Amino acid sequence: MIVPHQVGHQDVEDVIVHGNMIHKHYSIYHHRSIANRKIPAHNTGMIRGVKFVSIPVSDQERALAFYTEVLGFRLLTDQPFNEEQRWLELGIPGADTRVVLFRFGEMKPGGMLNIALWTDDVEGTAKELMAKGVQFAMPPTKQHYGTTSVFLDPDGNRMVLGTK
């Protein structure tokens, strides 16, 4: 059985009833109304964003030089944290998320991080970083989801570099 027009408050092209199953075929107007819903201007939920990500390092001075001079991050905060280390907070030009270079007790540097950086040109950025001496664990590779690569910082932390 096919029933045209409206089911409840939803505009549908038709409804097909097979036994106990009802299949609704929505009109283009229904899809437009979903696409045109008003989204709040700001997030009103508990979580508002990522403030910073921490990268474990063994030598803060060496890491600071790499992330600022080689990767082009900006130093935002450099202040004492305790007797053993400083709070080094970096910014990525054009991004809100910050990066903290930190020495952790249990977490040792040199592993795969859950950090993925993006660029408009992975091959070009990789070539520029290689010219600055950055080692790549995986050269730029085209995948069905975009181009991606993996590079290492001076502590051996592996970071993904891909397209957005």
SEZA-76933 format. One record per atom (N, C-alpha, C, O): z, x, y; residue in three letters; chain. Coordinates in pm, whole numbers. Each point is the difference from the previous one (the first is absolute). Example, Ala and Ser with C-alpha at 12.3 -4.5 7.8 and 13.67 -1.06 7.14 Angstrom:
! residues 2
pz|px|py|res|chain
780|1319|-569|Ala|A
0|-89|119|Ala|A
0|90|120|Ala|A
66|104|-2|Ala|A
-138|-139|107|Ser|A
6|82|119|Ser|A
73|-77|109|Ser|A
17|51|111|Ser|A
END
This chain:
! residues 164
pz|px|py|res|chain
0|85|-117|Met|A
0|-85|117|Met|A
0|90|124|Met|A
75|98|3|Met|A
-155|-128|97|Ile|A
-7|74|126|Ile|A
43|-91|113|Ile|A
-52|-110|14|Ile|A
149|156|70|Val|A
52|-78|111|Val|A
-26|79|128|Val|A
57|108|17|Val|A
-143|-159|74|Pro|A
-27|75|124|Pro|A
103|-25|109|Pro|A
86|-87|-15|Pro|A
-93|162|122|His|A
68|-13|128|His|A
139|62|2|His|A
8|123|0|His|A
102|-199|2|Gln|A
131|58|20|Gln|A
91|-24|-119|Gln|A
-3|-107|-62|Gln|A
84|208|31|Val|A
106|-14|-99|Val|A
127|38|74|Val|A
16|115|41|Val|A
74|-209|-24|Gly|A
119|26|81|Gly|A
-44|30|142|Gly|A
-72|-80|60|Gly|A
115|192|-6|His|A
-37|39|135|His|A
-108|108|2|His|A
-34|51|107|His|A
-20|-16|-222|Gln|A
-96|109|-9|Gln|A
-142|-54|-4|Gln|A
-31|-91|-76|Gln|A
-56|149|160|Asp|A
-142|-33|-7|Asp|A
-61|76|-116|Asp|A
11|122|-9|Asp|A
-75|-196|-79|Val|A
-63|63|-115|Val|A
-142|-53|-12|Val|A
-29|-112|40|Val|A
-57|194|-96|Glu|A
-137|-44|-26|Glu|A
1|-102|-112|Glu|A
-63|-106|10|Glu|A
135|137|-117|Asp|A
13|-94|-111|Asp|A
114|43|-88|Asp|A
45|115|4|Asp|A
2|-209|-84|Val|A
105|26|-97|Val|A
-54|-39|-135|Val|A
-52|-111|-18|Val|A
64|201|-78|Ile|A
-45|-29|-135|Ile|A
123|-15|-87|Ile|A
88|86|-2|Ile|A
-82|-197|-71|Val|A
114|-26|-87|Val|A
-47|11|-145|Val|A
-88|-74|-44|Val|A
149|166|-30|His|A
-26|17|-143|His|A
131|-24|-72|His|A
86|88|-3|His|A
-67|-204|-53|Gly|A
126|-31|-68|Gly|A
113|7|100|Gly|A
3|-77|97|Gly|A
93|170|-119|Asn|A
113|16|91|Asn|A
-25|105|109|Asn|A
83|17|88|Asn|A
-196|53|-93|Met|A
-31|108|94|Met|A
-76|-53|121|Met|A
-96|-76|-15|Met|A
139|115|134|Ile|A
-69|-35|124|Ile|A
-52|128|63|Ile|A
78|92|24|Ile|A
-206|-85|5|His|A
-62|115|65|His|A
-45|-42|138|His|A
-81|-92|13|His|A
133|157|90|Lys|A
-38|-33|137|Lys|A
-103|101|49|Lys|A
16|120|-24|Lys|A
-119|-165|89|His|A
-99|87|63|His|A
12|-21|150|His|A
-42|-103|52|His|A
100|201|17|Tyr|A
29|-14|142|Tyr|A
-125|13|85|Tyr|A
-94|73|-34|Tyr|A
95|-145|145|Ser|A
-112|10|94|Ser|A
14|126|83|Ser|A
104|65|0|Ser|A
-209|-32|70|Ile|A
3|116|88|Ile|A
102|-19|111|Ile|A
52|99|52|Ile|A
-23|-223|-14|Tyr|A
98|-27|105|Tyr|A
140|41|-44|Tyr|A
79|50|80|Tyr|A
-49|-70|-208|His|A
130|42|-53|His|A
15|151|10|His|A
104|50|43|His|A
-209|25|-83|His|A
6|146|5|His|A
9|49|144|His|A
69|99|26|His|A
-137|-164|66|Arg|A
9|39|142|Arg|A
140|-23|53|Arg|A
50|81|78|Arg|A
14|-190|-120|Ser|A
135|-26|51|Ser|A
98|106|-50|Ser|A
93|37|72|Ser|A
-113|12|-192|Ile|A
85|108|-51|Ile|A
-23|126|82|Ile|A
95|68|38|Ile|A
-221|-35|-13|Ala|A
-34|122|74|Ala|A
46|-6|144|Ala|A
28|104|60|Ala|A
-19|-223|-2|Asn|A
36|-14|141|Asn|A
148|-27|23|Asn|A
39|-33|113|Asn|A
45|46|-216|Arg|A
143|-23|18|Arg|A
56|98|102|Arg|A
-43|115|7|Arg|A
138|-160|69|Lys|A
67|85|98|Lys|A
100|90|-73|Lys|A
84|-48|-75|Lys|A
-95|177|99|Ile|A
93|97|-57|Ile|A
93|42|113|Ile|A
-48|26|111|Ile|A
179|-18|-135|Pro|A
92|40|107|Pro|A
-42|133|61|Pro|A
-51|89|-69|Pro|A
73|-76|200|Ala|A
-38|122|72|Ala|A
77|122|-49|Ala|A
-48|112|12|Ala|A
165|-132|-67|His|A
80|111|-54|His|A
65|-44|-130|His|A
15|-119|-27|His|A
22|216|-50|Asn|A
63|-26|-128|Asn|A
141|-54|26|Asn|A
79|65|68|Asn|A
-48|-180|-121|Thr|A
132|-58|19|Thr|A
87|16|-123|Thr|A
112|-52|-4|Thr|A
-161|123|-97|Gly|A
77|20|-122|Gly|A
101|111|15|Gly|A
14|59|108|Gly|A
56|-31|-214|Met|A
103|105|3|Met|A
-63|137|18|Met|A
48|79|82|Met|A
-154|-49|-156|Ile|A
-63|131|6|Ile|A
-108|-3|106|Ile|A
-87|-87|-2|Ile|A
91|181|94|Arg|A
-93|2|112|Arg|A
-105|110|-12|Arg|A
-100|-3|71|Arg|A
120|99|-159|Gly|A
-97|108|-15|Gly|A
65|120|-65|Gly|A
116|-5|-42|Gly|A
-192|113|33|Val|A
50|126|-54|Val|A
35|88|119|Val|A
-88|33|80|Val|A
213|7|-68|Lys|A
43|83|112|Lys|A
-44|144|-22|Lys|A
-63|61|86|Lys|A
98|-5|-203|Phe|A
-43|136|-31|Phe|A
-5|20|-150|Phe|A
61|-75|-76|Phe|A
-134|176|36|Val|A
-1|46|-138|Val|A
52|143|2|Val|A
-30|75|93|Val|A
105|-38|-193|Ser|A
57|135|-8|Ser|A
-81|84|-98|Ser|A
-34|-45|-110|Ser|A
6|166|151|Ile|A
-71|94|-86|Ile|A
97|114|-30|Ile|A
48|65|92|Ile|A
-20|-41|-221|Pro|A
92|108|-33|Pro|A
-64|136|23|Pro|A
-113|25|-43|Pro|A
185|63|112|Val|A
-52|134|29|Val|A
107|103|-33|Val|A
119|-31|0|Val|A
-162|154|-27|Ser|A
95|107|-27|Ser|A
25|84|125|Ser|A
108|58|14|Ser|A
-205|-51|76|Asp|A
9|80|121|Asp|A
-48|-87|117|Asp|A
-120|-24|13|Asp|A
211|-21|70|Gln|A
-37|-92|107|Gln|A
-94|64|102|Gln|A
-90|-67|50|Gln|A
109|193|-18|Glu|A
-89|67|98|Glu|A
-143|7|-52|Glu|A
-95|-30|72|Glu|A
79|71|-197|Arg|A
-134|9|-59|Arg|A
-64|-138|-8|Arg|A
-119|-15|30|Arg|A
197|-86|-70|Ala|A
-53|-136|-10|Ala|A
-38|-53|138|Ala|A
-104|-64|15|Ala|A
188|91|85|Leu|A
-29|-46|136|Leu|A
-131|60|50|Leu|A
-80|-70|61|Leu|A
58|197|-85|Ala|A
-125|65|41|Ala|A
-120|-63|-70|Ala|A
-102|-25|63|Ala|A
114|-2|-193|Phe|A
-110|-58|-75|Phe|A
-34|-140|52|Phe|A
-116|-30|28|Phe|A
216|-55|-16|Tyr|A
-25|-139|37|Tyr|A
-46|-16|145|Tyr|A
-75|-92|32|Tyr|A
120|181|58|Thr|A
-44|-11|139|Thr|A
-128|80|27|Thr|A
-94|-53|60|Thr|A
88|177|-104|Glu|A
-114|85|32|Glu|A
-121|-26|-89|Glu|A
-114|10|47|Glu|A
136|-42|-173|Val|A
-112|-20|-93|Val|A
-41|-147|-6|Val|A
-118|-32|13|Val|A
215|-59|-33|Leu|A
-33|-142|-13|Leu|A
-8|-73|134|Leu|A
-55|-110|6|Leu|A
109|168|99|Gly|A
-10|-61|132|Gly|A
104|-106|32|Gly|A
-19|-80|91|Gly|A
129|78|-166|Phe|A
108|-94|31|Phe|A
72|48|126|Phe|A
-9|118|35|Phe|A
80|-210|34|Arg|A
74|36|122|Arg|A
149|6|-31|Arg|A
52|-84|-73|Arg|A
16|183|128|Leu|A
145|9|-14|Leu|A
63|-99|96|Leu|A
-21|8|121|Leu|A
100|-103|-173|Leu|A
66|-101|82|Leu|A
148|30|18|Leu|A
54|-19|109|Leu|A
12|65|-215|Thr|A
142|30|6|Thr|A
29|129|-75|Thr|A
-45|19|-113|Thr|A
120|70|177|Asp|A
46|124|-63|Asp|A
143|19|47|Asp|A
25|49|111|Asp|A
71|-88|-197|Gln|A
141|11|37|Gln|A
82|36|-122|Gln|A
-44|-24|-113|Gln|A
162|80|132|Pro|A
85|33|-114|Pro|A
36|-125|-81|Pro|A
29|-105|57|Pro|A
-31|120|-190|Phe|A
43|-109|-87|Phe|A
138|33|-58|Phe|A
92|-81|3|Phe|A
-82|203|-55|Asn|A
128|53|-48|Asn|A
-9|153|7|Asn|A
-93|53|61|Asn|A
188|18|-121|Glu|A
-1|147|7|Glu|A
-119|62|-74|Glu|A
-36|114|28|Glu|A
-25|-188|-120|Glu|A
-105|56|-85|Glu|A
-142|-31|47|Glu|A
-93|71|-36|Glu|A
75|-176|116|Gln|A
-137|-37|36|Gln|A
-6|-84|127|Gln|A
101|-46|53|Gln|A
-225|29|-6|Arg|A
-27|-80|119|Arg|A
-65|-131|-39|Arg|A
-51|-14|-111|Arg|A
53|-81|204|Trp|A
-74|-125|-17|Trp|A
-134|20|69|Trp|A
-8|2|123|Trp|A
-96|13|-203|Leu|A
-136|21|51|Leu|A
-80|-127|-24|Leu|A
-34|-32|-114|Leu|A
5|-39|221|Glu|A
-74|-125|-10|Glu|A
-135|18|69|Glu|A
-7|41|115|Glu|A
-99|-72|-188|Leu|A
-135|20|49|Leu|A
-73|-134|13|Leu|A
33|-97|-69|Leu|A
-131|93|157|Gly|A
-84|-117|15|Gly|A
-144|36|-29|Gly|A
-44|112|25|Gly|A
-28|-208|-77|Ile|A
-143|16|-24|Ile|A
-70|-69|117|Ile|A
23|-118|24|Ile|A
-107|190|50|Pro|A
-65|-63|115|Pro|A
-69|-131|-38|Pro|A
-81|-5|-92|Pro|A
115|-101|166|Gly|A
-60|-132|-24|Gly|A
70|-83|-104|Gly|A
-43|-112|-27|Gly|A
151|161|-34|Ala|A
70|-74|-106|Ala|A
145|-23|41|Ala|A
56|76|79|Ala|A
5|-182|-132|Asp|A
140|-30|29|Asp|A
97|70|-95|Asp|A
110|37|41|Asp|A
-148|-19|-166|Thr|A
88|59|-99|Thr|A
25|147|32|Thr|A
-92|72|39|Thr|A
215|-31|-56|Arg|A
38|138|27|Arg|A
25|74|-132|Arg|A
23|-62|-104|Arg|A
-27|193|112|Val|A
21|86|-116|Val|A
119|90|29|Val|A
8|60|107|Val|A
86|-52|-202|Val|A
117|86|14|Val|A
-10|112|-102|Val|A
-19|-25|-119|Val|A
31|149|166|Leu|A
-1|118|-88|Leu|A
146|35|-28|Leu|A
74|39|90|Leu|A
-34|-52|-216|Phe|A
141|2|-33|Phe|A
25|75|-130|Phe|A
-82|-4|-91|Phe|A
196|73|83|Arg|A
41|64|-126|Arg|A
98|-93|-68|Arg|A
104|-37|56|Arg|A
-138|-2|-180|Phe|A
84|-92|-77|Phe|A
73|77|-108|Phe|A
-52|98|-53|Phe|A
171|-143|19|Gly|A
77|63|-107|Gly|A
-67|-15|-135|Gly|A
-35|99|-64|Gly|A
16|-222|19|Glu|A
-55|-28|-132|Glu|A
-152|1|-3|Glu|A
-60|42|-99|Glu|A
-2|-87|206|Met|A
-146|-12|3|Met|A
-62|134|41|Met|A
15|44|114|Met|A
-83|18|-206|Lys|A
-60|130|25|Lys|A
-144|-16|47|Lys|A
-71|-90|-46|Lys|A
27|176|136|Pro|A
-141|-5|42|Pro|A
-92|44|-112|Pro|A
42|66|-95|Pro|A
-168|-104|108|Gly|A
-100|49|-93|Gly|A
-55|-102|-96|Gly|A
-63|38|-99|Gly|A
85|-164|122|Gly|A
-51|-103|-91|Gly|A
-99|-91|69|Gly|A
-40|23|115|Gly|A
0|-126|-187|Met|A
-91|-100|56|Met|A
82|-97|85|Met|A
96|-58|-49|Met|A
-134|42|173|Leu|A
69|-92|89|Leu|A
-72|-133|2|Leu|A
-121|-6|-22|Leu|A
193|-98|49|Asn|A
-61|-132|16|Asn|A
-43|-18|145|Asn|A
35|-99|65|Asn|A
-110|195|-16|Ile|A
-50|-5|137|Ile|A
-152|12|-5|Ile|A
-54|92|-61|Ile|A
-12|-186|124|Ala|A
-145|5|9|Ala|A
-37|-2|148|Ala|A
31|-96|71|Ala|A
-97|200|-26|Leu|A
-48|9|137|Leu|A
-145|-46|1|Leu|A
-69|12|-101|Leu|A
22|-64|215|Trp|A
-139|-44|5|Trp|A
-72|64|117|Trp|A
60|40|100|Trp|A
-191|-31|-115|Thr|A
-88|53|101|Thr|A
-133|-73|-10|Thr|A
-30|-61|-103|Thr|A
-47|65|209|Asp|A
-132|-63|-4|Asp|A
-100|81|-81|Asp|A
-96|-55|-53|Asp|A
118|187|43|Asp|A
-94|90|-67|Asp|A
78|95|-92|Asp|A
42|107|43|Asp|A
-24|-146|-168|Val|A
78|81|-94|Val|A
-66|136|-22|Val|A
69|102|3|Val|A
-200|-100|-25|Glu|A
-68|128|-26|Glu|A
13|94|119|Glu|A
29|118|-17|Glu|A
-52|-171|139|Gly|A
9|84|119|Gly|A
141|51|25|Gly|A
18|116|36|Gly|A
81|-204|-54|Thr|A
140|40|19|Thr|A
40|103|-105|Thr|A
68|98|31|Thr|A
-110|-119|-156|Ala|A
32|96|-106|Ala|A
-63|136|29|Ala|A
64|103|-20|Ala|A
-186|-103|66|Lys|A
-69|126|34|Lys|A
76|73|111|Lys|A
17|122|-6|Lys|A
27|-197|107|Glu|A
76|59|111|Glu|A
133|57|-49|Glu|A
41|109|41|Glu|A
28|-184|-128|Leu|A
129|46|-53|Leu|A
-18|122|-90|Leu|A
81|92|3|Leu|A
-187|-92|-85|Met|A
-26|117|-86|Met|A
-26|124|84|Met|A
42|110|-37|Met|A
-111|-126|150|Ala|A
-25|113|89|Ala|A
130|56|58|Ala|A
7|116|39|Ala|A
96|-200|-33|Lys|A
131|42|49|Lys|A
90|51|-113|Lys|A
117|30|22|Lys|A
-172|-20|-144|Gly|A
74|53|-113|Gly|A
73|-103|-85|Gly|A
77|39|-88|Gly|A
-97|-167|112|Val|A
68|-104|-79|Val|A
-65|-7|-138|Val|A
-122|-3|-13|Val|A
206|-1|-91|Gln|A
-48|-10|-137|Gln|A
-13|-146|-40|Gln|A
82|-84|37|Gln|A
-187|55|-114|Phe|A
-23|-135|-49|Phe|A
13|-3|-151|Phe|A
-62|80|-71|Phe|A
144|-173|21|Ala|A
15|-20|-143|Ala|A
-116|-84|-53|Ala|A
-37|10|-117|Ala|A
-19|-93|205|Met|A
-116|-81|-35|Met|A
-91|-5|122|Met|A
39|-52|105|Met|A
-160|104|-118|Pro|A
-92|-4|114|Pro|A
-40|-145|30|Pro|A
20|-88|-83|Pro|A
-78|64|200|Pro|A
-44|-137|30|Pro|A
-89|-55|-110|Pro|A
-98|62|-41|Pro|A
133|-180|-5|Thr|A
-71|-65|-110|Thr|A
-27|-145|40|Thr|A
91|-71|43|Thr|A
-216|28|-58|Lys|A
-34|-139|30|Lys|A
39|-88|-117|Lys|A
-38|25|-114|Lys|A
116|-129|146|Gln|A
44|-98|-98|Gln|A
-54|-136|42|Gln|A
-56|-12|110|Gln|A
70|-89|-192|His|A
-46|-134|37|His|A
78|-57|118|His|A
-50|-90|68|His|A
172|139|-43|Tyr|A
84|-49|109|Tyr|A
-9|86|125|Tyr|A
63|-32|101|Tyr|A
-138|141|-106|Gly|A
-13|90|115|Gly|A
6|145|-46|Gly|A
3|28|-119|Gly|A
-1|61|215|Thr|A
7|143|-31|Thr|A
145|44|8|Thr|A
74|-40|90|Thr|A
-33|124|-186|Thr|A
138|45|-5|Thr|A
7|146|-42|Thr|A
-92|51|-64|Thr|A
201|15|100|Ser|A
25|138|-40|Ser|A
151|21|-2|Ser|A
76|-87|44|Ser|A
-32|201|-95|Val|A
142|34|-4|Val|A
14|143|48|Val|A
-64|91|-53|Val|A
150|-69|154|Phe|A
25|135|49|Phe|A
147|34|-13|Phe|A
84|-87|-22|Phe|A
-53|217|36|Leu|A
136|49|-15|Leu|A
50|57|132|Leu|A
-75|63|74|Leu|A
204|-85|-45|Asp|A
62|65|115|Asp|A
57|134|-49|Asp|A
-12|31|-118|Asp|A
72|51|206|Pro|A
50|131|-43|Pro|A
104|-4|-111|Pro|A
17|99|-71|Pro|A
54|-211|53|Asp|A
98|-13|-106|Asp|A
-59|-54|-129|Asp|A
72|-14|-100|Asp|A
-201|-15|99|Gly|A
-64|-54|-119|Gly|A
8|-151|-10|Gly|A
-38|-56|-103|Gly|A
87|-11|208|Asn|A
0|-146|1|Asn|A
-144|-48|3|Asn|A
-80|47|81|Asn|A
46|-138|-169|Arg|A
-138|-53|-7|Arg|A
-8|-129|77|Arg|A
81|-91|-18|Arg|A
-180|83|106|Met|A
-21|-119|80|Met|A
-143|-47|-11|Met|A
-93|80|-3|Met|A
77|-211|-5|Val|A
-132|-60|-8|Val|A
-60|-7|140|Val|A
68|-34|96|Val|A
-196|66|-87|Leu|A
-77|-18|123|Leu|A
-119|-88|-37|Leu|A
-82|36|-84|Leu|A
75|-151|148|Gly|A
-108|-92|-36|Gly|A
-51|-78|119|Gly|A
44|21|113|Gly|A
-136|-110|-140|Thr|A
-51|-90|103|Thr|A
93|-119|8|Thr|A
75|-30|-93|Thr|A
-80|-38|206|Lys|A
88|-116|21|Lys|A
-55|-116|-77|Lys|A
57|-109|2|Lys|A
END
